Amino acid sequence: MKRYKAELLLFLTATIWAGTFPIVKISMATIPPFYFVGIRFLIGALLFTLIFFGRLKFTSPGIIKAGLLLGFFQFAGFCTQTIGMIYTTASNSALITGITILIVPFAQYAVVKKKVHIENWIGVAVVLAGLYLLTQPDVNGLNIGDLITMFCAFAWAFYIIYVDVYTNKYDIITLIFIQLWFVVIAAGGTGLIFEDFTAIAFTQNEILSLLYMGILATFVTTILLNRFQKDTTPIRASIIYTWEQPAAVLLAVIFINEHFSPWQLLGGGIMVAGILFSETYEYFRGNKKLIG
């Protein structure tokens, strides 16, 4: 029962993440990207600080360095994803962001020298084939937004690896606190330099969008992810998170009227299949139970 509750909440987390793609796409028409990320994280950081400030443990200089590095990758991931959304569709952004899971084994090799397995290479090949179908037929190939979003996937892959490294050494609450405020300062500071704050249209819809992004997509999902992922297996969690991509596509079609050609639908499906193959092959090959 404990595992099923955890998996239901992780499924909710992936669904909340999926909802961010059409919201960001719409918001880019009225809020500059760095300010959007900065305000989103400011809301989440204020809530997190209000609730968890008494539990912070700055036990060594190492935890500050770790939190800043994690914050850098989080800043890079969110900002490149948000900027990319200006030039590409919400659906493409979601599907390309999903290749993060495939990049993780290669980032893991770069950081901790863990071997990359054959299924990871096959998964990459399958996803690249799907990406070709997603971006080539009936359109003009990869656009600048798709390319920028790929940088987001690399940033998230290294973020995932360093989270695994540092959460085994330092207090997770303190690490999250440092990360959130780093993104607030980095995104807000970059916005002050390159963007016009007066260009922001604080309409009712934009305020609701920022509240969704700050409260649900930043604060709530951070808590759910760190609290409940440990109550299921890594493989089951990975499969649950893969729901984010098709859910984001579905929401983009419903709420912002994005359209897909049959080739693009096939490409998106192949990409998701490649991700699932890379994540599950070792378990099926070893006849291991996914519920173990």
C-alpha positions in Angstrom: 0.0 0.0 0.0 2.9 2.3 0.8 4.4 1.8 -2.6 1.1 2.3 -4.5 0.5 5.6 -2.6 4.1 6.8 -3.5 3.6 5.8 -7.2 0.3 7.6 -7.4 1.9 10.8 -6.0 4.8 10.4 -8.4 2.3 10.0 -11.2 0.7 13.2 -10.0 4.1 14.9 -10.0 4.7 13.9 -13.7 1.2 15.2 -14.6 1.9 18.5 -12.9 5.2 18.7 -14.9 3.3 18.0 -18.1 1.0 20.9 -17.4 3.9 23.3 -17.4 4.6 23.0 -21.1 1.5 24.6 -22.5 1.6 27.2 -19.6 5.2 28.2 -20.4 4.4 28.4 -24.2 1.5 30.8 -23.6 3.4 32.8 -21.0 6.4 33.5 -23.3 4.2 35.9 -25.2 3.9 38.2 -22.2 6.7 37.4 -19.7 10.5 37.4 -20.7 12.0 33.9 -20.0 14.6 34.8 -17.3 12.1 36.8 -15.3 9.6 34.0 -15.8 12.0 31.4 -14.3 13.1 33.9 -11.5 9.5 34.7 -10.4 8.5 31.0 -10.6 11.4 30.1 -8.3 10.9 33.1 -6.0 7.4 31.8 -5.2 8.7 28.3 -4.6 11.7 29.5 -2.6 9.6 31.7 -0.3 7.2 28.9 0.5 10.1 26.4 1.0 11.9 28.9 3.3 8.8 29.6 5.3 8.1 26.0 6.0 11.6 24.5 6.3 13.9 27.3 7.5 14.2 25.8 11.0 15.5 22.5 9.5 18.4 24.0 7.6 21.8 22.5 8.4 24.8 24.4 7.0 27.3 21.8 8.4 30.2 22.5 6.1 31.4 24.6 3.2 31.0 21.5 1.0 27.2 21.6 1.3 27.2 25.2 0.0 29.4 24.3 -3.0 27.1 21.2 -3.7 24.0 23.3 -3.5 25.4 26.0 -5.8 26.4 23.4 -8.4 23.0 21.8 -8.3 21.4 25.2 -8.6 23.6 26.0 -11.6 22.3 22.9 -13.5 18.8 23.6 -12.4 19.1 27.2 -13.6 20.6 26.0 -16.9 17.9 23.4 -17.4 14.9 25.6 -16.7 16.2 28.6 -18.6 17.2 26.8 -21.8 13.9 24.9 -21.7 11.9 28.2 -21.3 13.9 30.0 -24.0 13.6 27.1 -26.3 9.8 27.2 -25.9 9.7 30.6 -27.6 10.8 29.1 -30.9 9.4 25.5 -30.8 6.1 23.9 -29.8 5.2 22.8 -26.2 4.9 19.2 -27.5 8.3 19.2 -29.1 9.8 20.7 -26.0 8.3 18.0 -23.8 9.4 15.2 -26.1 13.0 16.5 -26.5 13.2 17.2 -22.7 12.4 13.5 -22.2 15.7 12.4 -23.7 17.2 13.5 -20.4 16.7 9.9 -19.2 18.8 8.6 -22.1 21.6 11.1 -21.4 21.8 10.2 -17.7 24.0 7.0 -18.2 26.5 9.0 -20.3 26.6 11.8 -17.7 27.0 9.2 -15.0 30.1 7.8 -16.9 31.5 11.4 -17.1 31.0 12.0 -13.4 31.4 8.7 -11.6 32.8 6.5 -14.4 29.9 4.0 -14.4 29.9 1.9 -17.5 27.4 2.7 -20.3 25.5 -0.4 -21.4 24.5 -1.5 -24.9 20.8 -0.8 -24.2 21.6 2.8 -23.6 23.3 3.2 -27.0 20.3 1.4 -28.7 17.9 3.7 -26.8 19.8 6.7 -28.1 19.6 5.4 -31.7 15.9 4.8 -31.4 15.2 8.2 -29.9 17.2 9.9 -32.6 15.2 8.1 -35.3 12.0 9.3 -33.5 13.4 12.8 -33.3 14.1 12.9 -37.0 10.4 11.9 -37.7 9.2 14.5 -35.1 11.1 17.4 -36.7 11.7 16.6 -40.4 8.5 15.5 -42.1 6.2 18.3 -43.3 8.4 20.9 -41.5 11.8 22.4 -41.9 13.8 20.2 -39.6 15.2 21.1 -36.2 14.6 24.7 -35.4 16.6 26.9 -32.9 14.1 26.1 -30.2 14.6 22.4 -30.5 18.4 22.8 -30.4 18.2 25.0 -27.3 15.9 22.5 -25.6 18.5 19.8 -26.2 20.9 21.8 -24.0 18.2 21.6 -21.3 18.2 17.8 -21.5 22.0 17.7 -21.0 21.7 20.1 -18.0 19.0 17.9 -16.4 21.0 14.7 -16.9 24.0 16.1 -15.0 21.6 17.6 -12.4 20.2 14.1 -11.8 23.7 12.6 -11.4 24.9 15.2 -9.0 21.6 15.0 -7.0 22.4 11.3 -6.5 26.0 12.1 -5.4 25.2 14.9 -3.0 22.0 13.8 -1.4 24.0 10.8 0.0 26.5 13.2 1.6 24.5 16.3 2.7 21.2 17.3 4.2 18.5 17.3 1.4 16.5 20.2 2.8 19.5 22.5 2.9 20.6 21.5 -0.6 17.1 22.3 -2.0 17.1 25.6 -0.1 20.4 26.6 -1.7 19.3 25.5 -5.2 16.0 27.4 -5.1 17.6 30.7 -4.1 20.5 30.3 -6.5 18.0 30.0 -9.4 16.1 33.0 -8.1 19.2 35.1 -8.0 20.8 33.8 -11.2 17.6 34.1 -13.3 16.5 37.4 -11.8 20.0 38.9 -12.2 20.2 37.7 -15.8 16.7 39.2 -16.4 17.8 42.6 -14.9 20.7 42.7 -17.4 19.1 41.4 -20.6 15.3 41.9 -20.2 12.8 44.6 -19.6 10.8 44.1 -16.4 8.2 46.6 -17.5 7.4 44.4 -20.5 5.8 41.8 -18.1 2.0 41.8 -18.3 0.7 40.9 -14.9 -2.8 39.9 -16.0 -5.0 37.5 -14.1 -4.0 34.7 -16.4 -0.3 35.4 -16.0 -0.6 35.6 -12.2 -2.4 32.2 -12.1 0.2 30.7 -14.4 3.0 31.9 -12.2 1.3 30.6 -9.1 0.8 27.2 -10.8 4.5 27.2 -11.7 5.8 28.4 -8.4 3.5 26.5 -6.0 2.6 23.2 -7.8 5.4 22.8 -10.4 8.3 23.9 -8.1 7.4 23.7 -4.5 4.9 20.8 -4.4 6.7 18.6 -6.9 10.1 19.1 -5.2 8.6 17.8 -1.9 6.7 14.9 -3.6 9.8 13.8 -5.5 12.2 13.9 -2.6 9.7 12.3 -0.2 8.2 9.5 -2.2 10.6 8.3 -4.9 12.5 6.3 -2.3 9.3 4.2 -1.6 9.3 2.6 -5.1 12.0 1.1 -7.3 14.1 3.3 -9.6 12.8 1.5 -12.7 9.1 2.0 -11.7 9.8 5.6 -11.0 11.4 6.1 -14.4 8.4 4.5 -16.2 6.1 6.8 -14.2 8.1 9.9 -15.2 7.9 8.9 -18.8 4.1 9.7 -18.6 5.1 13.4 -18.6 5.8 13.4 -22.4 2.5 12.0 -23.7 0.6 13.9 -21.1 2.3 17.2 -22.1 1.5 16.5 -25.8 -2.2 15.7 -24.9 -2.5 18.9 -22.8 -0.9 21.0 -25.6 -3.4 19.6 -28.1 -6.4 20.3 -25.8 -5.5 23.7 -24.4 -3.4 25.5 -27.0 -4.6 23.7 -30.1 -1.2 22.3 -31.2 -1.4 19.9 -34.2 0.6 16.9 -35.2 1.0 15.2 -38.6 1.0 11.4 -38.6 4.8 11.4 -39.0 5.2 13.6 -36.0 2.9 11.4 -33.9 4.9 8.3 -35.0 8.2 10.1 -34.1 7.0 11.1 -30.7 5.8 7.5 -30.0 9.2 6.1 -31.1 11.0 8.5 -28.8 9.0 7.4 -25.8 9.5 3.8 -26.8 13.3 4.3 -27.0 13.3 5.9 -23.5 11.3 3.0 -22.1 13.6 0.4 -23.8 16.7 2.0 -22.4 15.3 2.0 -18.9 13.7 -1.4 -18.8 15.9 -3.7 -20.9 18.2 -4.7 -18.2 15.3 -5.8 -16.0 13.7 -7.9 -18.7 17.0 -9.4 -19.7 17.7 -10.5 -16.2 14.1 -11.6 -15.6 13.9 -9.2 -12.8 10.5 -8.1 -11.6 9.5 -4.5 -12.1 7.6 -4.7 -8.8 10.7 -5.8 -6.8 
